[in-house]
């Protein structure tokens, strides 16, 4: 597989924002580099023992809590371009997912359902009763599972470039994903994904194992359509208009949530509590650091639904 194809699978742009730290497993303080000057300083950070793993977490800013979950082969630091804006009005809780960044892989297989349980336990361990959650790609899958398995933990949910079934991907993407495995580790040593991983991972030699685990995860067929109906909290779906998910899948997801089924009405009386945003000129590989992602997500997370009516606009212009 060519390097460009591999980048397409893992959203290599994400890794460009991963912040290196000392490779010592006990040193969990993120350092600043030229690529990550935008990252604010954590209010607190450390490791939490959760279900047999030691999860790295970092908390930024002040305000209502927002659990922020990164994509595959990334860390929370991949959100560097947008995290400061989120932290202006939110307590942002970033977690390095199982096997990623500063969270060691261990002996447990990667599993969305298990990580969903882990995130709920982390929220509780940090002293929060309820949080909003925003997850991108792999992190979106984990966020979906938290919402299904621990709905009492969530207030609002934002899923960024996240589908509900494996057939939502374009067919050629599924073919590429099926090829991921440890055999690719050597060819990746010059990539930012590998370099950022070994800079922070407590066990850098686990990189081939992580690729194997991700490959196994990506080869699985899954269909969570029956679980979509269990999402009773407000949900926002956000995609790039050139995402790796088929537009039909994105629209179907929104319709399964009750949106896009009828006109909202003159007085917005039929407006769904859920939202769909398709960001123009964005792909799966750059939507997670797009400024317009914050502009779309924050009003939803803040519960803002009021907009001016046509009557109000007309009165203001006369």
N, C-alpha and C positions, 0 to 999 in steps of 0.2 A: 504494500500500500504506500502511496506517495505521502510525503510530509504534508502537502497541501490538503490531501484527503483527510488525513488524521486531524489536522487543524479544524476542518469542517465538522468533524464529529464532536470535538470537545470544546468548541468555541474558544480557540486559542487566544483571542483578544482578551479574554477574562484573565488569563494568567499574567498578562503584562502589568496588571495592577496588584499582583500578589506581593506583599511586603516581606522581604527577607528578615529573619531574626537569627540570633545565635543558634547553632545546631544542637546545643546542649538541651536535652529533653526537659531539664528543670527550669530553663530560662524561657518563660512564656510571655515576656514583655515585647511587643512588636516594636521594631525600630523604624525610623523614617529613612527613606531613600529618595532619590530624585524622582522616581516614578510615583511616590506615594505622599508627596508633601500635602495633598489635600486631606489625608486621613487625620481626623481629630485625635487627641490623646484620650485613651479610655479612662472613664471614671474609675473603673476597676476591671481586672481581668484575672484569669487563673484557670485551673483545671478542676473539673467536677467529676467524681466517680459515679457513673450512672450505668447500671445494668452491665457491669463487667468491663466498661470502657472508661477512659479518662478524657472527657470532652473539654476542649478549650473553649472558653467564652470570653467575650469582651463587651463591656457596657459603655455606651457613649451618650452624651447629651442629657437633657432633662425633659420631662413631660410624660404623656401617656406611653405605656410600654409597647414597643414594636419588635417582635422577633423577626430577624432578617436572615434568610437562608440562601446560601450561595449555590452555584452550579457545579457540575462535575469537574474534578481536577482543579478547583479553585479554592479560595478561602473567603471569609468575610471581606478581606482587603480588595477583592475584585470590585466591590461597590465604592471604592475610594472616590470616584468623581461625584457621586450623589449622596454618599453617607453624611457629609457635613450639612447638607441642606435638610436631610431627614432629622438630624440630631438637633437642629435649631428649635424644634418644637416637640421632639419625641425622645423618649429613652429608648435608644436602639440597642437591642441585645443581639450581638452577632455570635454565631456558633460555628466552629469548624466541624463539618459533618464527619461521620464515621470514616476513618482512614484518610481524611483530607487534612492538609495543613498541619497544625499542631496536635491534632487528635490521632493517636496511633491506631493502626488497623486492627491489631490484635488477632484473635483466632476466630472471631465471629464473622459469618458471611454478611455482605452488604444486603440490606433488606429494607424496603421502604416502610413496611409496617412496623418493624422493630425500631427504626429511627423515629417514626412517629411517636411511639411510646417513650423513647428516650427524650425527645424534645419536650413532651408534656412533663416529664420528670424534672428536666432542667428548669422549666418555668416555675415549678413548685419549689425546687431547691433554692432558687433565687428569690423566693418570697412573693411571687406574683400570683394572684388568684385568676386573673384573666389578662390576655394580651391580644393585640392584633398581630397577624402574621402575614409576611410577604416573602414568598419563595420564588426563586428563578430556576427553571429547568429541573435538574435533580432536586434542588431545594424546594421547587414547587411541588414535586411529587411527594416529598416528605411533609410539606405543609398540608397537602391534600389529606394525607393519612392522619395527621394530628386532628384535622377538622372532623374526619369521619369517626375516629377512634376515641377522641377526647373533646367532644364539642363543647363541654362545659368550660374548657380552657380558653376558648376563642370568642372574641367579639366580632371582628371582621377579618376577612381573608382575601388576600390579593395573590393571584397565581399568574406569574409572568412566564410566557413561553412554556406552558405546561398543558399537556393533553390528558384525557381520561382513559385512553386505550392505545395500544401499540400500533393499531392500524391508522392512527392519526398522522403518523409520519409519512413523508413521501417514500415511495417504494425503494428508491435508490439509497436513501438514508438507512433504511433497515438493512440493506445489503452491506453497507459500510460498517454499521454497528456490529454486525455479526463477526467481523474480522478482528475485533479488538481483543488483545491478550498480551501476556507477558513477553512474547516474542518481539514485540515492538519496542521494548524498553531501550535497547541499544540505539536504535535509530532516533530516539527522542532526546538523547542526551544533550543535543544542542538547542532544544526548544525551551521557551520560557516556562512551559508547564513543568518540565523536569527540573529546571534550575530553581524555580520558586519552591517546588516540593522539597528538594533536598536541603534547601536553605532553612526550612522551618520544621521539617518532620522529625519526631523523636527517634525514628528508625528509618533513615533514608534508604536503606537496602530493601525496604518493603515496596518500593515503587513497582517492580514487576508484578508482585502479588496484588497490588491495587489495580493494575491494568487487567489482570485476570478476573478479579472480583467485578470490576466494572463491565468487562466483556460478558461475563455470565449474567449479570443483571440486565444488560442491554439486549441480550439474545432472547430473553423471556417474552412470551406473548402475554399480554394482560389486558383486561377490560374491566374498568371500575364503573361502568355505566350504572350498575345497580346501586352504587354508593353515592352517586351524584345527588340523588333525591334525599339523601340523609343530611345534606348541607343546608341547614335551616338558617344559619347566620348569613348576613349580607356577604356576597362574593363578587369580586371584580376579576375579570379575565383580561389580560393585556398581552398582545402579540405584536410582533413586527409585521408589516405588510408583506415582507419577504421572509417569513419565518420558515423553520423546517417542518412545521405542521401545515397540513392542507387547509385552505380556507374553509372548506366544507366541514371539517372536523371542528374548527374553532366556532363556527356558527352553530353547529349541532350542540356543542358543549353549552353555549349560552342559552339555546332553546331548552335544553334539558334542565337548566336552572330556572326556567320560567320566563326568560327574557326573549325578545324578538318574536313574539307570537301574535301580537296585535299592535295597532296604533296606540300610542300612550294616551291619546285624548287631548282635547282642547285645554282642559284644566289639569292635565297630567294624572288623571284619575286611574288610568290603567298602567302607570309607570311601575316597572319591576323594581324591587329593592336591589337587584343585582345589576352589574354594569359590564359592558364590553368596550374595550379600547383597542383599536388597531392603529399602531403608530406608523405614519408614513416614512418611507426611506429608512426603515430599520429592519435588521435581520436578527436571527437567533443569536448572533455573535457580537452584537453591539447594543441590543435593546436594554440590557441590564445596567448600563451606565449612561443611558440617554437622559438628558435633563427633562425631556417631555414625559418620561416615566414618572418622575416625581410630581410633575404638574398634574398628571392624570390620577395618580394614586392617592396623594395626600388629601384632596378634598373628600374622596370616598372614605378614606380611613377616619377622617374627622367627622363623618356623618353629615356632610354638607349636601343638601338636596335642593335648597331654595335657589331658584333662578328668576330673573325678571320676566314678567309676562309681556306679551306684545302690547297690551293696553298700557302697562307701566312705561315701556319704552316710548310709546307714542306721546304720553303725557309729559315725559321728560323733555321731549324734543319740541314741544310747543310752549 
